[in-house]
Amino acid sequence: MTNVNYRGKTVNFDDEGFLENMEDWNEGIARVLASREGLENLSSEQLAIIRFMRGYYSKHSAFPILNYVCKSIDQPRKCVDSQFINPELAWKFAGLPKLSGIHFVSRDGDHFTMEECC
């Protein structure tokens, strides 16, 4: 586990960089998470995806269908792929818990699919 001091508050992350406590999340934390993965700036399109994923998870406790995300926020089809490449990054930046029993796999380096694992 690692931690970051953000605006006077200690925020804890697991060994894979997922936020330990969803309640610690805000858009500043999203930016910290993105920076830790090498993405220095989050665009308004990326933030819209992240906000939608948080809302969807709050309501359904599940990962949304990716095309539904794009349609729901009026972005082009495959917006999650084009904005984040790996959808798990959007999930992580949204401060949501590590997905148990699944992971994202790419066969071509550009497109990811969700598969059961572990």
C-alpha positions, 0 to 999 in steps of 0.5 A, a space after each residue: 500500500 502507498 499513500 499520497 498527501 493531497 491538500 493536507 489529507 492522506 489518501 491511501 492506494 493499494 499496490 496496483 494504484 487503486 484508491 483504498 477508500 472511494 470516499 477519498 475521491 475527487 477530481 483532484 485525486 483523479 488527476 493524481 491517479 492519472 499522473 501516477 500512470 503517466 497521464 499528466 492532464 485529464 481532458 473534459 471528455 475523460 472527466 465526463 467518462 470518469 464521472 459517468 463510471 462513478 455514477 453508474 457504479 454507485 447505482 449498479 455496483 458494476 462496470 458499465 458496458 463501454 458503448 453505453 458509457 459513450 452513448 450516455 455522455 454523447 461521445 463517439 462510439 468507442 470513446 473509452 478506448 480512444 480516451 484511455 486505451 485501457 478501460 481499467 485506467 478510467 475505472 482506476 481514475 474514477 477511484 472505484 475498487 479493483 475489479 474482482 475476478 476480471 481484467 482487461 486484455 488486449 490482443 492488438 495493443 489498441 483494443 481491450 476486452 474484459 475477461 474472467 481471471 484469477 
